[in-house]
């Protein structure tokens, strides 16, 4: 069985050079590669220019990001609710408590 798998893989690999692209596909491939090369060279030039402006990145000796709280230092712990949000939240909780009381089983009399 292993031999059949190996032969099948070799057969597929050896057939690859013989498969030809259609003419329109070959033209589009050439156009893509030309545009890709242009964009790649522009991006490489931008990276090289950035590295020339700031060639040295000092080593970080501070705490790891996993050890820091997920907030800006000095920021409030939460966003403060507006009056409309507080009213809507209170209305929701009131409705919730009413529905909860309506479906709750009666408490046993003591």
Secondary structure, DSSP 8 states (H G I E B T S, - for coil): -HHHHHHHHHHHHHHGGG----HHHHHHHHHHHHHHHHHHHHHHHHHHHHHHHS-------S--GGGS-SS-TT--SS----HHHHHHHHHHHHHHHHHHHHHS------
